[in-house]
Amino acid sequence: MDAQLPPSLADWLSAKGHRADHVATLLDLAAKDQAIWDLARTNDRIIITKDRDFAIWASDRRHGPQVVWLRLGNATRRALLAWLAPKWPRIEQSLIEGVHLVEVRA
């Protein structure tokens, strides 16, 4: 998960049984997008992001990780989780089906 999202989202995903880490625990917060992309690709991880760049890379079908692009403006942690919770089953199913870019709109 990228730096634009709160570390608590990784905790929420871990509580749901997923291996989840915030980018700050794996790389420097100032890490370039390419470093995050490469880490996810190398370690078979999914990028959950609000960053359009990752969505563009995924939609260009660059060899790389699956991307979940959260299209939500600034929100508190509580509001983010409340928005995401009902959408999560559909997101999970899309990822299981191998969808390379899962776009989630507000």
PDB file as gemmi writes it, atoms N, CA and C in Angstrom:
CRYST1    1.000    1.000    1.000  90.00  90.00  90.00 P 1                      
ATOM      1  N   MET A   1       0.840  -1.148   0.000  1.00  0.00           N  
ATOM      2  CA  MET A   1       0.000   0.000   0.000  1.00  0.00           C  
ATOM      3  C   MET A   1       0.892   1.219   0.000  1.00  0.00           C  
ATOM      4  N   ASP A   2       0.502   2.236  -0.763  1.00  0.00           N  
ATOM      5  CA  ASP A   2       1.400   3.364  -0.943  1.00  0.00           C  
ATOM      6  C   ASP A   2       1.290   4.396   0.171  1.00  0.00           C  
ATOM      7  N   ALA A   3       2.144   5.398   0.095  1.00  0.00           N  
ATOM      8  CA  ALA A   3       2.275   6.389   1.159  1.00  0.00           C  
ATOM      9  C   ALA A   3       1.058   7.295   1.287  1.00  0.00           C  
ATOM     10  N   GLN A   4       0.208   7.368   0.274  1.00  0.00           N  
ATOM     11  CA  GLN A   4      -0.966   8.229   0.338  1.00  0.00           C  
ATOM     12  C   GLN A   4      -2.090   7.631   1.186  1.00  0.00           C  
ATOM     13  N   LEU A   5      -1.955   6.414   1.566  1.00  0.00           N  
ATOM     14  CA  LEU A   5      -2.975   5.741   2.372  1.00  0.00           C  
ATOM     15  C   LEU A   5      -2.441   5.502   3.774  1.00  0.00           C  
ATOM     16  N   PRO A   6      -3.330   5.471   4.763  1.00  0.00           N  
ATOM     17  CA  PRO A   6      -2.866   5.331   6.152  1.00  0.00           C  
ATOM     18  C   PRO A   6      -2.379   3.913   6.465  1.00  0.00           C  
ATOM     19  N   PRO A   7      -1.383   3.808   7.337  1.00  0.00           N  
ATOM     20  CA  PRO A   7      -0.912   2.489   7.764  1.00  0.00           C  
ATOM     21  C   PRO A   7      -2.028   1.631   8.366  1.00  0.00           C  
ATOM     22  N   SER A   8      -3.045   2.262   8.924  1.00  0.00           N  
ATOM     23  CA  SER A   8      -4.150   1.506   9.525  1.00  0.00           C  
ATOM     24  C   SER A   8      -4.902   0.682   8.482  1.00  0.00           C  
ATOM     25  N   LEU A   9      -4.825   1.057   7.210  1.00  0.00           N  
ATOM     26  CA  LEU A   9      -5.451   0.246   6.172  1.00  0.00           C  
ATOM     27  C   LEU A   9      -4.751  -1.108   6.074  1.00  0.00           C  
ATOM     28  N   ALA A  10      -3.444  -1.120   6.230  1.00  0.00           N  
ATOM     29  CA  ALA A  10      -2.704  -2.390   6.242  1.00  0.00           C  
ATOM     30  C   ALA A  10      -3.153  -3.244   7.427  1.00  0.00           C  
ATOM     31  N   ASP A  11      -3.381  -2.624   8.563  1.00  0.00           N  
ATOM     32  CA  ASP A  11      -3.873  -3.357   9.735  1.00  0.00           C  
ATOM     33  C   ASP A  11      -5.253  -3.938   9.460  1.00  0.00           C  
ATOM     34  N   TRP A  12      -6.121  -3.162   8.826  1.00  0.00           N  
ATOM     35  CA  TRP A  12      -7.479  -3.598   8.488  1.00  0.00           C  
ATOM     36  C   TRP A  12      -7.421  -4.809   7.556  1.00  0.00           C  
ATOM     37  N   LEU A  13      -6.548  -4.735   6.556  1.00  0.00           N  
ATOM     38  CA  LEU A  13      -6.406  -5.853   5.627  1.00  0.00           C  
ATOM     39  C   LEU A  13      -5.809  -7.079   6.309  1.00  0.00           C  
ATOM     40  N   SER A  14      -4.853  -6.870   7.198  1.00  0.00           N  
ATOM     41  CA  SER A  14      -4.258  -7.988   7.951  1.00  0.00           C  
ATOM     42  C   SER A  14      -5.312  -8.676   8.798  1.00  0.00           C  
ATOM     43  N   ALA A  15      -6.208  -7.902   9.396  1.00  0.00           N  
ATOM     44  CA  ALA A  15      -7.282  -8.466  10.214  1.00  0.00           C  
ATOM     45  C   ALA A  15      -8.233  -9.308   9.371  1.00  0.00           C  
ATOM     46  N   LYS A  16      -8.286  -9.042   8.073  1.00  0.00           N  
ATOM     47  CA  LYS A  16      -9.109  -9.825   7.152  1.00  0.00           C  
ATOM     48  C   LYS A  16      -8.356 -11.038   6.598  1.00  0.00           C  
ATOM     49  N   GLY A  17      -7.131 -11.249   7.086  1.00  0.00           N  
ATOM     50  CA  GLY A  17      -6.375 -12.429   6.696  1.00  0.00           C  
ATOM     51  C   GLY A  17      -5.413 -12.228   5.541  1.00  0.00           C  
ATOM     52  N   HIS A  18      -5.196 -10.992   5.137  1.00  0.00           N  
ATOM     53  CA  HIS A  18      -4.283 -10.707   4.034  1.00  0.00           C  
ATOM     54  C   HIS A  18      -2.917 -10.306   4.565  1.00  0.00           C  
ATOM     55  N   ARG A  19      -1.892 -10.624   3.811  1.00  0.00           N  
ATOM     56  CA  ARG A  19      -0.556 -10.131   4.129  1.00  0.00           C  
ATOM     57  C   ARG A  19      -0.510  -8.704   3.591  1.00  0.00           C  
ATOM     58  N   ALA A  20      -0.410  -7.740   4.477  1.00  0.00           N  
ATOM     59  CA  ALA A  20      -0.476  -6.340   4.053  1.00  0.00           C  
ATOM     60  C   ALA A  20       0.551  -5.516   4.809  1.00  0.00           C  
ATOM     61  N   ASP A  21       1.231  -4.677   4.058  1.00  0.00           N  
ATOM     62  CA  ASP A  21       2.219  -3.782   4.641  1.00  0.00           C  
ATOM     63  C   ASP A  21       2.065  -2.411   4.015  1.00  0.00           C  
ATOM     64  N   HIS A  22       2.269  -1.399   4.810  1.00  0.00           N  
ATOM     65  CA  HIS A  22       2.332  -0.040   4.287  1.00  0.00           C  
ATOM     66  C   HIS A  22       3.716   0.143   3.693  1.00  0.00           C  
ATOM     67  N   VAL A  23       3.814   0.940   2.658  1.00  0.00           N  
ATOM     68  CA  VAL A  23       5.110   1.141   2.002  1.00  0.00           C  
ATOM     69  C   VAL A  23       6.164   1.635   2.997  1.00  0.00           C  
ATOM     70  N   ALA A  24       5.750   2.356   4.017  1.00  0.00           N  
ATOM     71  CA  ALA A  24       6.704   2.890   5.001  1.00  0.00           C  
ATOM     72  C   ALA A  24       7.416   1.794   5.776  1.00  0.00           C  
ATOM     73  N   THR A  25       6.831   0.600   5.842  1.00  0.00           N  
ATOM     74  CA  THR A  25       7.492  -0.498   6.549  1.00  0.00           C  
ATOM     75  C   THR A  25       8.436  -1.280   5.639  1.00  0.00           C  
ATOM     76  N   LEU A  26       8.335  -1.048   4.338  1.00  0.00           N  
ATOM     77  CA  LEU A  26       9.141  -1.795   3.375  1.00  0.00           C  
ATOM     78  C   LEU A  26      10.200  -0.942   2.686  1.00  0.00           C  
ATOM     79  N   LEU A  27       9.865   0.322   2.469  1.00  0.00           N  
ATOM     80  CA  LEU A  27      10.753   1.257   1.778  1.00  0.00           C  
ATOM     81  C   LEU A  27      10.685   2.603   2.494  1.00  0.00           C  
ATOM     82  N   ASP A  28      11.522   3.486   2.093  1.00  0.00           N  
ATOM     83  CA  ASP A  28      11.472   4.853   2.586  1.00  0.00           C  
ATOM     84  C   ASP A  28      10.193   5.519   2.078  1.00  0.00           C  
ATOM     85  N   LEU A  29       9.585   6.375   2.886  1.00  0.00           N  
ATOM     86  CA  LEU A  29       8.366   7.068   2.453  1.00  0.00           C  
ATOM     87  C   LEU A  29       8.594   7.891   1.191  1.00  0.00           C  
ATOM     88  N   ALA A  30       9.812   8.302   0.957  1.00  0.00           N  
ATOM     89  CA  ALA A  30      10.131   9.095  -0.233  1.00  0.00           C  
ATOM     90  C   ALA A  30      10.488   8.217  -1.425  1.00  0.00           C  
ATOM     91  N   ALA A  31      10.256   6.923  -1.313  1.00  0.00           N  
ATOM     92  CA  ALA A  31      10.605   5.999  -2.402  1.00  0.00           C  
ATOM     93  C   ALA A  31       9.870   6.390  -3.682  1.00  0.00           C  
ATOM     94  N   LYS A  32      10.558   6.257  -4.776  1.00  0.00           N  
ATOM     95  CA  LYS A  32       9.975   6.541  -6.092  1.00  0.00           C  
ATOM     96  C   LYS A  32       8.957   5.458  -6.448  1.00  0.00           C  
ATOM     97  N   ASP A  33       7.991   5.838  -7.274  1.00  0.00           N  
ATOM     98  CA  ASP A  33       6.972   4.884  -7.713  1.00  0.00           C  
ATOM     99  C   ASP A  33       7.599   3.630  -8.317  1.00  0.00           C  
ATOM    100  N   GLN A  34       8.667   3.805  -9.072  1.00  0.00           N  
ATOM    101  CA  GLN A  34       9.306   2.649  -9.714  1.00  0.00           C  
ATOM    102  C   GLN A  34       9.815   1.654  -8.677  1.00  0.00           C  
ATOM    103  N   ALA A  35      10.343   2.148  -7.560  1.00  0.00           N  
ATOM    104  CA  ALA A  35      10.830   1.254  -6.501  1.00  0.00           C  
ATOM    105  C   ALA A  35       9.674   0.477  -5.880  1.00  0.00           C  
ATOM    106  N   ILE A  36       8.545   1.139  -5.687  1.00  0.00           N  
ATOM    107  CA  ILE A  36       7.359   0.471  -5.129  1.00  0.00           C  
ATOM    108  C   ILE A  36       6.853  -0.581  -6.117  1.00  0.00           C  
ATOM    109  N   TRP A  37       6.785  -0.208  -7.383  1.00  0.00           N  
ATOM    110  CA  TRP A  37       6.340  -1.120  -8.444  1.00  0.00           C  
ATOM    111  C   TRP A  37       7.232  -2.364  -8.491  1.00  0.00           C  
ATOM    112  N   ASP A  38       8.536  -2.127  -8.488  1.00  0.00           N  
ATOM    113  CA  ASP A  38       9.492  -3.238  -8.568  1.00  0.00           C  
ATOM    114  C   ASP A  38       9.398  -4.149  -7.353  1.00  0.00           C  
ATOM    115  N   LEU A  39       9.240  -3.572  -6.170  1.00  0.00           N  
ATOM    116  CA  LEU A  39       9.098  -4.363  -4.950  1.00  0.00           C  
ATOM    117  C   LEU A  39       7.850  -5.242  -5.028  1.00  0.00           C  
ATOM    118  N   ALA A  40       6.741  -4.659  -5.451  1.00  0.00           N  
ATOM    119  CA  ALA A  40       5.489  -5.417  -5.554  1.00  0.00           C  
ATOM    120  C   ALA A  40       5.612  -6.519  -6.601  1.00  0.00           C  
ATOM    121  N   ARG A  41       6.221  -6.202  -7.728  1.00  0.00           N  
ATOM    122  CA  ARG A  41       6.381  -7.206  -8.791  1.00  0.00           C  
ATOM    123  C   ARG A  41       7.272  -8.349  -8.326  1.00  0.00           C  
ATOM    124  N   THR A  42       8.393  -8.024  -7.731  1.00  0.00           N  
ATOM    125  CA  THR A  42       9.363  -9.020  -7.296  1.00  0.00           C  
ATOM    126  C   THR A  42       8.811  -9.920  -6.197  1.00  0.00           C  
ATOM    127  N   ASN A  43       7.997  -9.360  -5.327  1.00  0.00           N  
ATOM    128  CA  ASN A  43       7.496 -10.101  -4.167  1.00  0.00           C  
ATOM    129  C   ASN A  43       6.048 -10.552  -4.323  1.00  0.00           C  
ATOM    130  N   ASP A  44       5.522 -10.483  -5.553  1.00  0.00           N  
ATOM    131  CA  ASP A  44       4.156 -10.917  -5.837  1.00  0.00           C  
ATOM    132  C   ASP A  44       3.154 -10.259  -4.889  1.00  0.00           C  
ATOM    133  N   ARG A  45       3.223  -8.945  -4.809  1.00  0.00           N  
ATOM    134  CA  ARG A  45       2.336  -8.159  -3.952  1.00  0.00           C  
ATOM    135  C   ARG A  45       1.377  -7.348  -4.818  1.00  0.00           C  
ATOM    136  N   ILE A  46       0.320  -6.896  -4.218  1.00  0.00           N  
ATOM    137  CA  ILE A  46      -0.681  -6.048  -4.863  1.00  0.00           C  
ATOM    138  C   ILE A  46      -0.473  -4.633  -4.347  1.00  0.00           C  
ATOM    139  N   ILE A  47      -0.541  -3.666  -5.242  1.00  0.00           N  
ATOM    140  CA  ILE A  47      -0.438  -2.271  -4.834  1.00  0.00           C  
ATOM    141  C   ILE A  47      -1.844  -1.718  -4.656  1.00  0.00           C  
ATOM    142  N   ILE A  48      -2.114  -1.187  -3.476  1.00  0.00           N  
ATOM    143  CA  ILE A  48      -3.361  -0.478  -3.218  1.00  0.00           C  
ATOM    144  C   ILE A  48      -2.974   0.983  -3.111  1.00  0.00           C  
ATOM    145  N   THR A  49      -3.599   1.823  -3.927  1.00  0.00           N  
ATOM    146  CA  THR A  49      -3.100   3.181  -4.084  1.00  0.00           C  
ATOM    147  C   THR A  49      -4.199   4.181  -4.423  1.00  0.00           C  
ATOM    148  N   LYS A  50      -3.893   5.424  -4.195  1.00  0.00           N  
ATOM    149  CA  LYS A  50      -4.703   6.525  -4.706  1.00  0.00           C  
ATOM    150  C   LYS A  50      -3.941   7.224  -5.836  1.00  0.00           C  
ATOM    151  N   ASP A  51      -2.781   6.728  -6.167  1.00  0.00           N  
ATOM    152  CA  ASP A  51      -1.878   7.328  -7.136  1.00  0.00           C  
ATOM    153  C   ASP A  51      -2.244   6.909  -8.561  1.00  0.00           C  
ATOM    154  N   ARG A  52      -2.589   7.861  -9.377  1.00  0.00           N  
ATOM    155  CA  ARG A  52      -2.984   7.603 -10.759  1.00  0.00           C  
ATOM    156  C   ARG A  52      -1.856   6.964 -11.575  1.00  0.00           C  
ATOM    157  N   ASP A  53      -0.609   7.276 -11.236  1.00  0.00           N  
ATOM    158  CA  ASP A  53       0.518   6.731 -11.997  1.00  0.00           C  
ATOM    159  C   ASP A  53       0.515   5.208 -12.011  1.00  0.00           C  
ATOM    160  N   PHE A  54       0.247   4.594 -10.862  1.00  0.00           N  
ATOM    161  CA  PHE A  54       0.218   3.132 -10.806  1.00  0.00           C  
ATOM    162  C   PHE A  54      -0.916   2.592 -11.673  1.00  0.00           C  
ATOM    163  N   ALA A  55      -2.041   3.286 -11.675  1.00  0.00           N  
ATOM    164  CA  ALA A  55      -3.171   2.865 -12.506  1.00  0.00           C  
ATOM    165  C   ALA A  55      -2.812   2.937 -13.984  1.00  0.00           C  
ATOM    166  N   ILE A  56      -2.118   3.994 -14.359  1.00  0.00           N  
ATOM    167  CA  ILE A  56      -1.695   4.127 -15.759  1.00  0.00           C  
ATOM    168  C   ILE A  56      -0.745   2.989 -16.124  1.00  0.00           C  
ATOM    169  N   TRP A  57       0.214   2.723 -15.258  1.00  0.00           N  
ATOM    170  CA  TRP A  57       1.157   1.637 -15.535  1.00  0.00           C  
ATOM    171  C   TRP A  57       0.421   0.309 -15.679  1.00  0.00           C  
ATOM    172  N   ALA A  58      -0.507   0.048 -14.774  1.00  0.00           N  
ATOM    173  CA  ALA A  58      -1.252  -1.215 -14.822  1.00  0.00           C  
ATOM    174  C   ALA A  58      -2.127  -1.280 -16.073  1.00  0.00           C  
ATOM    175  N   SER A  59      -2.746  -0.172 -16.443  1.00  0.00           N  
ATOM    176  CA  SER A  59      -3.623  -0.187 -17.621  1.00  0.00           C  
ATOM    177  C   SER A  59      -2.828  -0.303 -18.911  1.00  0.00           C  
ATOM    178  N   ASP A  60      -1.572   0.127 -18.879  1.00  0.00           N  
ATOM    179  CA  ASP A  60      -0.700  -0.044 -20.039  1.00  0.00           C  
ATOM    180  C   ASP A  60      -0.201  -1.478 -20.140  1.00  0.00           C  
ATOM    181  N   ARG A  61      -0.631  -2.317 -19.207  1.00  0.00           N  
ATOM    182  CA  ARG A  61      -0.276  -3.726 -19.150  1.00  0.00           C  
ATOM    183  C   ARG A  61       1.230  -3.928 -19.034  1.00  0.00           C  
ATOM    184  N   ARG A  62       1.871  -3.012 -18.334  1.00  0.00           N  
ATOM    185  CA  ARG A  62       3.282  -3.213 -18.040  1.00  0.00           C  
ATOM    186  C   ARG A  62       3.398  -4.487 -17.214  1.00  0.00           C  
ATOM    187  N   HIS A  63       4.406  -5.241 -17.471  1.00  0.00           N  
ATOM    188  CA  HIS A  63       4.611  -6.434 -16.659  1.00  0.00           C  
ATOM    189  C   HIS A  63       4.733  -5.978 -15.211  1.00  0.00           C  
ATOM    190  N   GLY A  64       3.854  -6.434 -14.386  1.00  0.00           N  
ATOM    191  CA  GLY A  64       3.933  -5.995 -13.008  1.00  0.00           C  
ATOM    192  C   GLY A  64       2.783  -6.475 -12.165  1.00  0.00           C  
ATOM    193  N   PRO A  65       2.668  -5.889 -11.005  1.00  0.00           N  
ATOM    194  CA  PRO A  65       1.678  -6.345 -10.020  1.00  0.00           C  
ATOM    195  C   PRO A  65       0.263  -5.898 -10.352  1.00  0.00           C  
ATOM    196  N   GLN A  66      -0.677  -6.541  -9.695  1.00  0.00           N  
ATOM    197  CA  GLN A  66      -2.049  -6.069  -9.748  1.00  0.00           C  
ATOM    198  C   GLN A  66      -2.118  -4.767  -8.955  1.00  0.00           C  
ATOM    199  N   VAL A  67      -3.038  -3.893  -9.368  1.00  0.00           N  
ATOM    200  CA  VAL A  67      -3.190  -2.598  -8.722  1.00  0.00           C  
ATOM    201  C   VAL A  67      -4.656  -2.375  -8.384  1.00  0.00           C  
ATOM    202  N   VAL A  68      -4.899  -1.946  -7.153  1.00  0.00           N  
ATOM    203  CA  VAL A  68      -6.225  -1.507  -6.733  1.00  0.00           C  
ATOM    204  C   VAL A  68      -6.131   0.005  -6.594  1.00  0.00           C  
ATOM    205  N   TRP A  69      -6.863   0.709  -7.456  1.00  0.00           N  
ATOM    206  CA  TRP A  69      -6.816   2.168  -7.493  1.00  0.00           C  
ATOM    207  C   TRP A  69      -8.053   2.718  -6.812  1.00  0.00           C  
ATOM    208  N   LEU A  70      -7.859   3.299  -5.649  1.00  0.00           N  
ATOM    209  CA  LEU A  70      -8.957   3.871  -4.871  1.00  0.00           C  
ATOM    210  C   LEU A  70      -9.183   5.305  -5.326  1.00  0.00           C  
ATOM    211  N   ARG A  71     -10.321   5.558  -5.948  1.00  0.00           N  
ATOM    212  CA  ARG A  71     -10.665   6.872  -6.485  1.00  0.00           C  
ATOM    213  C   ARG A  71     -11.524   7.608  -5.461  1.00  0.00           C  
ATOM    214  N   LEU A  72     -10.885   8.008  -4.413  1.00  0.00           N  
ATOM    215  CA  LEU A  72     -11.558   8.676  -3.302  1.00  0.00           C  
ATOM    216  C   LEU A  72     -10.711   9.871  -2.919  1.00  0.00           C  
ATOM    217  N   GLY A  73     -11.347  11.000  -2.678  1.00  0.00           N  
ATOM    218  CA  GLY A  73     -10.609  12.183  -2.247  1.00  0.00           C  
ATOM    219  C   GLY A  73     -10.089  12.000  -0.830  1.00  0.00           C  
ATOM    220  N   ASN A  74      -9.624  13.072  -0.271  1.00  0.00           N  
ATOM    221  CA  ASN A  74      -9.123  13.009   1.100  1.00  0.00           C  
ATOM    222  C   ASN A  74     -10.237  12.547   2.035  1.00  0.00           C  
ATOM    223  N   ALA A  75      -9.889  11.656   2.926  1.00  0.00           N  
ATOM    224  CA  ALA A  75     -10.869  11.113   3.864  1.00  0.00           C  
ATOM    225  C   ALA A  75     -10.157  10.725   5.149  1.00  0.00           C  
ATOM    226  N   THR A  76     -10.880  10.788   6.235  1.00  0.00           N  
ATOM    227  CA  THR A  76     -10.320  10.308   7.490  1.00  0.00           C  
ATOM    228  C   THR A  76     -10.168   8.800   7.394  1.00  0.00           C  
ATOM    229  N   ARG A  77      -9.379   8.249   8.288  1.00  0.00           N  
ATOM    230  CA  ARG A  77      -9.195   6.797   8.326  1.00  0.00           C  
ATOM    231  C   ARG A  77     -10.541   6.111   8.467  1.00  0.00           C  
ATOM    232  N   ARG A  78     -11.348   6.612   9.373  1.00  0.00           N  
ATOM    233  CA  ARG A  78     -12.669   6.009   9.614  1.00  0.00           C  
ATOM    234  C   ARG A  78     -13.537   6.070   8.360  1.00  0.00           C  
ATOM    235  N   ALA A  79     -13.554   7.224   7.692  1.00  0.00           N  
ATOM    236  CA  ALA A  79     -14.360   7.377   6.476  1.00  0.00           C  
ATOM    237  C   ALA A  79     -13.838   6.473   5.354  1.00  0.00           C  
ATOM    238  N   LEU A  80     -12.532   6.363   5.235  1.00  0.00           N  
ATOM    239  CA  LEU A  80     -11.933   5.488   4.219  1.00  0.00           C  
ATOM    240  C   LEU A  80     -12.374   4.045   4.425  1.00  0.00           C  
ATOM    241  N   LEU A  81     -12.266   3.551   5.649  1.00  0.00           N  
ATOM    242  CA  LEU A  81     -12.630   2.158   5.928  1.00  0.00           C  
ATOM    243  C   LEU A  81     -14.124   1.927   5.763  1.00  0.00           C  
ATOM    244  N   ALA A  82     -14.933   2.909   6.154  1.00  0.00           N  
ATOM    245  CA  ALA A  82     -16.388   2.784   5.983  1.00  0.00           C  
ATOM    246  C   ALA A  82     -16.750   2.745   4.497  1.00  0.00           C  
ATOM    247  N   TRP A  83     -16.044   3.500   3.687  1.00  0.00           N  
ATOM    248  CA  TRP A  83     -16.273   3.517   2.240  1.00  0.00           C  
ATOM    249  C   TRP A  83     -15.801   2.213   1.600  1.00  0.00           C  
ATOM    250  N   LEU A  84     -14.664   1.718   2.057  1.00  0.00           N  
ATOM    251  CA  LEU A  84     -14.045   0.547   1.442  1.00  0.00           C  
ATOM    252  C   LEU A  84     -14.693  -0.777   1.848  1.00  0.00           C  
ATOM    253  N   ALA A  85     -15.148  -0.886   3.069  1.00  0.00           N  
ATOM    254  CA  ALA A  85     -15.650  -2.170   3.598  1.00  0.00           C  
ATOM    255  C   ALA A  85     -16.715  -2.813   2.714  1.00  0.00           C  
ATOM    256  N   PRO A  86     -17.760  -2.117   2.297  1.00  0.00           N  
ATOM    257  CA  PRO A  86     -18.767  -2.795   1.465  1.00  0.00           C  
ATOM    258  C   PRO A  86     -18.271  -3.119   0.047  1.00  0.00           C  
ATOM    259  N   LYS A  87     -17.237  -2.450  -0.382  1.00  0.00           N  
ATOM    260  CA  LYS A  87     -16.687  -2.684  -1.713  1.00  0.00           C  
ATOM    261  C   LYS A  87     -15.648  -3.809  -1.720  1.00  0.00           C  
ATOM    262  N   TRP A  88     -15.120  -4.143  -0.557  1.00  0.00           N  
ATOM    263  CA  TRP A  88     -13.995  -5.069  -0.494  1.00  0.00           C  
ATOM    264  C   TRP A  88     -14.291  -6.453  -1.089  1.00  0.00           C  
ATOM    265  N   PRO A  89     -15.458  -7.059  -0.855  1.00  0.00           N  
ATOM    266  CA  PRO A  89     -15.706  -8.380  -1.455  1.00  0.00           C  
ATOM    267  C   PRO A  89     -15.587  -8.368  -2.985  1.00  0.00           C  
ATOM    268  N   ARG A  90     -16.077  -7.319  -3.636  1.00  0.00           N  
ATOM    269  CA  ARG A  90     -15.976  -7.216  -5.099  1.00  0.00           C  
ATOM    270  C   ARG A  90     -14.520  -7.040  -5.517  1.00  0.00           C  
ATOM    271  N   ILE A  91     -13.774  -6.247  -4.756  1.00  0.00           N  
ATOM    272  CA  ILE A  91     -12.351  -6.040  -5.049  1.00  0.00           C  
ATOM    273  C   ILE A  91     -11.608  -7.360  -4.942  1.00  0.00           C  
ATOM    274  N   GLU A  92     -11.837  -8.078  -3.848  1.00  0.00           N  
ATOM    275  CA  GLU A  92     -11.188  -9.383  -3.660  1.00  0.00           C  
ATOM    276  C   GLU A  92     -11.488 -10.332  -4.814  1.00  0.00           C  
ATOM    277  N   GLN A  93     -12.757 -10.380  -5.218  1.00  0.00           N  
ATOM    278  CA  GLN A  93     -13.151 -11.280  -6.301  1.00  0.00           C  
ATOM    279  C   GLN A  93     -12.444 -10.903  -7.598  1.00  0.00           C  
ATOM    280  N   SER A  94     -12.360  -9.615  -7.876  1.00  0.00           N  
ATOM    281  CA  SER A  94     -11.670  -9.162  -9.084  1.00  0.00           C  
ATOM    282  C   SER A  94     -10.202  -9.575  -9.060  1.00  0.00           C  
ATOM    283  N   LEU A  95      -9.568  -9.451  -7.909  1.00  0.00           N  
ATOM    284  CA  LEU A  95      -8.163  -9.832  -7.785  1.00  0.00           C  
ATOM    285  C   LEU A  95      -7.989 -11.341  -7.967  1.00  0.00           C  
ATOM    286  N   ILE A  96      -8.878 -12.115  -7.385  1.00  0.00           N  
ATOM    287  CA  ILE A  96      -8.835 -13.573  -7.543  1.00  0.00           C  
ATOM    288  C   ILE A  96      -8.981 -13.949  -9.018  1.00  0.00           C  
ATOM    289  N   GLU A  97      -9.826 -13.216  -9.738  1.00  0.00           N  
ATOM    290  CA  GLU A  97     -10.054 -13.484 -11.151  1.00  0.00           C  
ATOM    291  C   GLU A  97      -8.889 -13.014 -12.029  1.00  0.00           C  
ATOM    292  N   GLY A  98      -7.913 -12.352 -11.419  1.00  0.00           N  
ATOM    293  CA  GLY A  98      -6.737 -11.936 -12.166  1.00  0.00           C  
ATOM    294  C   GLY A  98      -6.829 -10.576 -12.823  1.00  0.00           C  
ATOM    295  N   VAL A  99      -7.827  -9.785 -12.450  1.00  0.00           N  
ATOM    296  CA  VAL A  99      -7.940  -8.435 -13.006  1.00  0.00           C  
ATOM    297  C   VAL A  99      -6.680  -7.663 -12.634  1.00  0.00           C  
ATOM    298  N   HIS A 100      -6.054  -7.058 -13.637  1.00  0.00           N  
ATOM    299  CA  HIS A 100      -4.773  -6.386 -13.416  1.00  0.00           C  
ATOM    300  C   HIS A 100      -4.948  -5.012 -12.760  1.00  0.00           C  
ATOM    301  N   LEU A 101      -6.010  -4.293 -13.127  1.00  0.00           N  
ATOM    302  CA  LEU A 101      -6.300  -2.988 -12.540  1.00  0.00           C  
ATOM    303  C   LEU A 101      -7.733  -2.984 -12.054  1.00  0.00           C  
ATOM    304  N   VAL A 102      -7.895  -2.837 -10.743  1.00  0.00           N  
ATOM    305  CA  VAL A 102      -9.222  -2.759 -10.142  1.00  0.00           C  
ATOM    306  C   VAL A 102      -9.416  -1.309  -9.739  1.00  0.00           C  
ATOM    307  N   GLU A 103     -10.305  -0.634 -10.436  1.00  0.00           N  
ATOM    308  CA  GLU A 103     -10.592   0.773 -10.159  1.00  0.00           C  
ATOM    309  C   GLU A 103     -11.825   0.855  -9.285  1.00  0.00           C  
ATOM    310  N   VAL A 104     -11.701   1.536  -8.151  1.00  0.00           N  
ATOM    311  CA  VAL A 104     -12.800   1.637  -7.199  1.00  0.00           C  
ATOM    312  C   VAL A 104     -13.147   3.123  -7.059  1.00  0.00           C  
ATOM    313  N   ARG A 105     -14.330   3.484  -7.514  1.00  0.00           N  
ATOM    314  CA  ARG A 105     -14.761   4.883  -7.490  1.00  0.00           C  
ATOM    315  C   ARG A 105     -15.651   5.186  -6.296  1.00  0.00           C  
ATOM    316  N   ALA A 106     -15.580   6.426  -5.899  1.00  0.00           N  
ATOM    317  CA  ALA A 106     -16.428   6.894  -4.778  1.00  0.00           C  
ATOM    318  C   ALA A 106     -17.870   6.940  -5.215  1.00  0.00           C  
TER     319      ALA A 106                                                      
END                                                                             
